[in-house]
C-alpha cells in the first residue's frame, strides 16, 4: 500500500507538476530553480496571511503595493530586500494567477489605482536581486530572471491556473457503460 501524502505534500506535487509542465513543455523554460520558486510562491500564497504579510511599524497589515513601496523605503538592508521580494511576489501572483482581481485592487478609490503592477513587480524583483550576498546568493539570479521576464512568468502562472481549473473535469468519474465489462 502506498503511503498517504499530507494535503500540503499533495498540493506541492500538484503545483509542481502543473508548473513544470506549463513552463518546460508549453513555454520552453527549463529552469528548475525558477519553477521551484514559482511552486513555493503558489504554496505560500494559499494563505491570506502570507499574501498580506507585510506590516508597517505600527503592525498594520499593508494590502496595497503603494503602501508596501513606502514601507520598503523605510526599511534597511535585509528587511528592505524582503519587502521588495514580497512586492514582486504579490504583483506576479495577482497579475498572473488572478488578473481579474486587478480591477478591484486598482479601483479608483484605492492607492494602487495608478500603480502598474507589472512594472512595480519587475522593479521590486530587480531591487531584491541586488542583495546577492549570503544567504541570498542562490535566490538572486532567480529574482533577476523574474524581473527581466515578468510578463512571461505572469502569463505562465495564468496558464497554470487554467490547468488546475480543468482538473475537476479530468478527475470526475466517467459515466459507466455496458462496453466496460
N, C-alpha and C positions, 0 to 999 in steps of 0.2 A: 504494500500500500504506500502510495506517495505521501510524503509529509505535507501537512497542511501549511499553507502560507498565511501569514498575517495579512490583514487588509492593506497595511502600509506596503508590504513587500509585493502584494498582488498589484497594487496601483503603480508601484515603481516599475514593475515588469511591463505592465500595460503601457505606461507613458514612454518607457524606453523603447519598446517595440514600435509604437506609433511614430515617435520622434526619429528614431534611426531610419525607419523605412521612408518617412517623408523627406528627411534631409539627404540621406545617402542615395536612395533609389530615385526619388522624384526630382530632387533639386541638385543632385550631384555633389553634395557637401559631405565629404568623407573625413570629418574631423571629430574623432571621438571625444576630445576634451570639450568642444563646443556642444555637441549633442548631450553629453553628460551634464553640462552646466544647465542646458535648457530643461532637461528632465528634472533636475533639482529645483529649478525655478517653478516648474509646474507643481511639484510636490509641496514646496514651501507655501505657494500661494493658494493651496487648498484651504488654508486657514485665513480668515479675515484679519485676525490679529497680526499675521505676517505681512499681509498686503499693506496694512496701515500701521506698521511697527515704528515708524519714525515719530518721535515726540519732541516737543520744544522744551526749553529749560524749566517750564512750569509743569511738565508732564502731560500737556495737552496733546492728543493724537492729531497728527498732521495728515490731512486727507487730500490735499491738493499739491500739485507739483510746484506751483508758485511759492507756497509756504515751505516746502521741502528745500527749494533752492535758497531761500533766505536762511533757513536753518543751517544748510551746508556751509554757507559763508561765515556763520558764527562759530563754527567748529574748527578745530585744528587737527592736522595730521591724520592719524588713524580714524577717529570718528568722522572726519570730513570725507575720507575715502569711502567709508561705509554708507554715508548718506548719498553720495553721488552714485555709488553702485546700486543702491536701492532705487534711486530715481530712474536709472537705466532699466532696472528690472520692472519697475512699476509701469513705465511708459511702454516697454516692449510687451508686457503682459496685456495691458488694456488695448493697445493698438493692434496686437496680433491675435490674441485669443478672443477678446470681446470688443471688437471695434464699434459695435452698435452702442456700447456704453459711453463712448466718447461724446455723444450728443448730450447726455446728462452731465458727464464730468466737465464738459466745456460749455455748459449753458451760459447764457448772457449774464445771469446773476452770480456766476462763480468766478473766483480769482483766476482760474485756468482758462477763462474764455478766450484769451488771445495767445495762449501757450500752444506752440507747435510741439505735440508730444514726440513726433519722430525726431525733430531737430534737438530738443532738450534731452531725449534719450541718447542720441548719438554723442552729444557734448558731455553728458554725465558719464557714460561709459568710458569715453576718452580720458576724462579727468581721473576717474578711478583707476584706469590702466596705467597712469603715470606713477602710481605707487607700486614700483616694481622691485622693491627690496623684500627680503623675507619678512613676514610669512606670505607675501602676496606675489612672489616671483612667478609661480606657476599659473596663477589666475590672470595676471596682467595681459598676456597675449590673447587670452580668450576674450577679455573685456575689450581689448583693442579691436579684435575682429568683429565683435558685436557692434562696436561703434562704426566701423567702416562699412559694414554691410547690414545696417539696422533694418532697412526696408525689406531686404530679402529674408532676414530672420523673422521679421514680423509676418510676412507673407507665409513663411513656412509654419509658424505657430498657428496661423489661421487654418492651414491645411491639416495640421494635427487635430485641431478641434473638429473640423468636418469629418475626419476619420473616426474620432471617438463618438461623434453623434450618429454615425452609421452603425455602430456596434450593436445596439438593441435589435435592429432588424436582422443582422447577421447571426446573432445568438438565439433568436427566437426559434422555438421548435417548429420544424416543418410539418405541415399537415400530413397525417398518415394516409397512405393509400394502400389498396389491396396489392399493388405491384411490389410492395416492400417485402412481402412474405415469400 
